[in-house]
Amino acid sequence: MSQVSTAPKAKAKPNINFLREDHEKPVRGIFKFHEVPGGVMEFVFKEFKGQKIEKYTLADGEIYTIPKGVAIHLNKNGWFPLYNFVQGDGSVQTGMAVQGFSNNSVQKVTKKERRFSFNSLEFMDIDDMPDASSKIITIESV
């Protein structure tokens, strides 16, 4: 009789070379600097071991062609948390300072505020985007 292992299976590691090639593909899009409209943001980026550190300077509202990995980074990491007190259910033990504000309140992240983002133009060209003067009057479901 063979024994069945009850140990959890390890997750398969992604092929790093495939991931690197995918993240180096160029993508075209618009950089949005929500925190400083009209501003310029500079940052350095290196995703994989062995890559050179690249410096990027992006201006709000401009169109850029950047590596897919940089675009993913801009969209995943471009926020900061906003905290607020929410009514707790009693399952979370709070410290004395938190309990002093109100009964059974817990401080949690209630909103993520965007600092910057990168909107892809891969499926839409800048000429096809609606301009600010066009307004949607009504949207109805069928």
N, C-alpha and C positions, 0 to 999 in steps of 0.2 A: 504494500500500500504506500503510495507517495504522499508526502505531506505538502499541504498548500501553505505558501507563505502569506502571512497576514500583514507584512510590512508594507507601508504605502509605496507605490511606484514612484520613482524619481521622474521629474519632468524632463523631457528631452530638451537638450540644449539646442538653441537655434544655430544653424550653420553661420558662423561669424563672417565668413567670406561672402556668402550670399547676402547677409544683412548689410555688410559694408558696401557692396556693389549697389544694392537697392537704395541705400541712404546717400550715395554719391550722385544719383541721377538728378539732373537739373529740373527744377520746377519753376514756373513763372507765376508771379502773383503780386499783390499789393500789400505793402507793409503799413499797418495801422498802429500809431503810437497813441493809445487811448489816454495815457497818463499826462502826456504833454502834446496836445494837438499842434501840429505844425513843427514839432521838434525833431531833433536828430538823436538817434541812439547808437552808441558804439559798444561793441562787445567782442570778446575773443571766444573761439569755439574749437574744441577738439573732442570727437566722439569716440574714436577707436584708438587703441594702442598702435603706435607706429605712424599715425597721421601727423601732419604738421599742424601747428596751431595757426588758425586763420583769424584775421581781424576783419570784422564787418562794421560798416557804417551805413545805417539805414535811416532815411528821412520819411516822415509821416506822409502817406498818400502817394508815394512813388512806386513805380513798378520795377521789380527786380527778378532776376533769374538766379536762384540760389540752390544749393544742394538740398535734397529732400530731408535729410537729417536735421539741417538747420531750421527748415520750415516746421518740422515736427517739434523741435525744441522751442521755437517761438510760440507755438500754440499750446503746448503742454505746460510750460513753465512760466508763462507770462501773466501771473495773477498773484494776489496776496489775500490772505483770509481776513474776513471781518467777523468779529466775535460779538455775541449777544447773550443775554441771560434768557434761558428758556425754562419752562416749567418741567421739573424732573418727575420721574415716575417712582422715585424712592429706591430704585435699584442701584443708583450710583451714589457712593458716599462722597459728600463734599466737605471741603475744609471749613474751618471756622470763619475765615474771611468771606467766603462765598455764601455761607449760611446766613451771615449777617445782613445781606442785601434784601432777601425775601425768603419766605419759607419754601423749601424744596426746589430752589432754583439752581440750575447748572449752567455754567458758561460753555458754549459750544460755537463752532464755526457755523454761521448762519448764511454766509454769502461769500462768493469768490469774486473779487473785484479785478477785472482785466486791466493789465498794464499795457500790453502790446499784443499784436496778433499778426498772422500772415494769411491773407485770403488768396487761395489759389485761383488762377485764371486758366487752368488746364482745360476746363470744360466750358468756360465762358470768356469771351474776349472783352476788352475794355469798351469797345464800341457797342456791344450788346447789353451792357449794364444800364439800368435805368438811371437817368440823371435826377438831380435833386428837385428839379421843377416838376417832374411827373409825380402824381400822387395816386395812390390806390384809394378809391372811394369806398367800395364794398367788396367783401369776399364772402361768398355764400357757398355752403356745401350743397351738393346735388343729391 
